[in-house]
Structures are given as C-alpha cells and as structure tokens.
Amino acid sequence: MNESLILLLLLTLISLTLLLLGRRLFQSNFNPCLCWVIGFILPSFTVFLNSELIFYIDLKSWLYIFTFSALAFIAGALAGSTKNYMNATPTLPLNECWSESFTKKTILCCFLISLIGFSVNFNHVYSVFHSFFPPKGKIRIWELTFGEVNPIFNYMYFLIGLPYILSGMYLNIYKKKVWVWLIRYFSLTITFCHGIRGTIINIVLIDFIFNHIVLYFRNDKNAFVKHLSKSIFTTLFIMLIAFIYVTIGRTGWEYNDIKNNLEIFLSYFNFNYLNLQIQLQNMGEYYYGAYTLQPLYNLFSFLFTLKNLNIHLFGYPNIPLLDERFNSGTILRQFVVDFGPMGIGIGSFLISFILSVAHTVSMNKKSIVSIFCYSVFFSQILFSFFLFELIRIQFIFWIAVLIVIDAIYNRSSKSLNSSELKSNTQ
C-alpha cells in the first residue's frame, strides 16, 4: 500500500511538472508535454485499479521508468523547441492553405483512388465470407483476407484517410457542400469494413487534431470553439464504437457482462506497463535499433519481394510477457529491447525531440504538410501506453502523398502568379 501511494504521488508530481513546463515552453493547446502526460503517464494509473495487478508492481523498476523517462522527455522538449518559435505569433493566418478549388480536386481524386482499392479488396473478402460484415469471432481472418489481393490495392485503399481529413478542413474553412459531407461520411464508413480498429481510430483522431490546429491558425475564434465543442465528443464516440465493434468481432464481448467488458477495456492499458517492467527485469540480447525500425525493414522486404528477391531482413525476438493474451509493452519497450535499460531514456528523448521539432515547425511554417505531420506524431504519442507506431508505413505513405500534392499546388500557384504578372506588365 505504501509503495502504491509513493508511485501515485510520483506520477501526479511528474504529470503536473510536465503540464506546467509544456504550457510555459510551447504555449499551445496541443503541446508535446501534454501529449506525453495523456498518452504515457495517466494510463499507468489503471494498474492501480486492479487489485491483482498491483502485487506485480516492482517499486524500483517503476521509479526508474517514470523518473528517467520524464527527465529524458524534458531534455528532448528543451532541445526541440527554439527561440525562433518562442518569438513567433501563433495566431497568424495560415500561410500555405490550399485554395478552395485545389482542395476540392484533391479530396475527390484521393477518394476515387481509395474507392477503387476498397472495391477490389472488399469484392475479394466478400467472395470468401459471402457477407458484408465480419462474422463474429473471425474479424482477424477477415482483416487478413481483406488485404491479401495485392499491396498496391491496399495502399490505394489506405489513402481513404486523406479525403476524410481534408474534407473536414474544407467544411471548416470553405463552404458546407453536400457532396463533401457525403465523401466524409462514406470515407469513415468504409474504414469499418477493413476490420482494424487502429485504422478507424487513427483517422478520426488525426482529423480532430489537424483541423483543430488549422482553425487555431486561421484566427477564427468562433469556428475554433464550435469545432472543438462538437468534434471532441464526436471523435470520442467514433473511437469507442470502433473499439467495441472490433473487440466484439475478435473476442465475442457479451453486452450484459459489464464487469468483464470493463476489465477487457482496461487490459489494453494496465498490462502494457507490467510487460515493460518484465522486459527491464529480463534483458537478453541487444538489437541496437533493429527492433524499433522493424516497420522500415518490412517495407524494404516488400520492395525486394516485388523484385522476386524474397529477403527476410529481421525477425521478432522472444519477449517475456505477464500474460500471453496481452503482448504490448508501451511505446518504450522497443527501445528497451534494442538498448537495454538505457532505452527508457533514449526512447523518451527521441520521441520528445521529434515531437517538439514537429511542433516548432508547424507553429512557424503553418503549412498543410507541417500541421499534418505534427498531427500524426501527436496522435501516435497519445497511444504511448500501447506500442510504438511513429514509423508506421501507412503514416509515411500519407505524408509522402501530401508532400507530392503540396508540391504540385505550389508549382501550379507559382506558374499562375508568373503568368498573371506577365499579363499585367504587358
């Protein structure tokens, strides 16, 4: 009991310190320190809600994890924020917001491409299951079947996140057009057909953060408050529905067993911290970054496979778990596997530094791409209690596509401006 009280006081003190520092250092609603508190520290309190799991807590390990990670995160935040940002005015109009016509064309083009990918994949999964929805208890098989046609069609389908997010920006900044609303809601609907709750939750969460920041930069207080009050409840509701929908499909939740359902929900939080503790206590061979960079290896493996060079670059190490049903270990476990106990500090510093730099760039540059990048990073750090997905291929794909689209827009805008200048001089 005394150990639990000590840890609760420590976690509370760390949370308050980071919140005050974040407000002082970054001066914005969506700052990196707030993100770390919500995503990594607060979910750890769920361990203390389970009387059985409390007995597995090792005081020394928890003191090391949360003290070292907090100090490293603060160091990363200080290194990633600049004086240039501190002197910047965050309420300037968006410098590089796309025009209305270009935004409409982008939404429509991305939606049509993703619709083709969805149609091909859904036709395949329907031919296997003869159903429009995943059968109960077989949603994981449905998910794998959905994506086994061809990787190209998978990436075409994954593009669906962009029309949903950009349509939200269009509706907030420009006109409330019916066809844009239809694309937005249809984009969200077909994400449920894939059967991955992470896909659904990521899209709505990034949409909320991205459009919140865009309206903040537009200096439209009325639209900002209206968007915040409406979208926060909508976002949380959709995330809850996605979680329940997929969890029922995987585990067969019973609606009338509230206690069991609550334990299942909390297990997505509390077991991860104990798995991280066990990893610290059972260190094996170090991988020096290879485990953390596994998604990039998977991408290279995919590229080699396209060239008929089936190369397996790296396998998963044998990781100790408290319960085999729950195999996550927070965002820091990959770093611990790679670098041992120092991975706590290395991971916390790198995550804080990357997030702080992305925040600084978005506040200074105020472009669609910079705000989107920060929104992606911020949304993934909110899931620090679960696992490390900052280099998820889907997000890299979205950012790469947006960079190309933004380059096309800037090039076309410069060409149009130069032609207008020539006509005026003549």
Helices and strands as residue ranges (DSSP letters): H 2-26, H 32-36, I 37-41, G 42-49, G 53-56, H 59-80, H 83-86, H 100-129, H 139-146, H 151-158, H 161-173, H 178-191, G 192-194, H 197-217, H 221-251, H 258-281, H 294-306, H 333-339, G 340-342, H 343-365, H 368-381, H 393-425
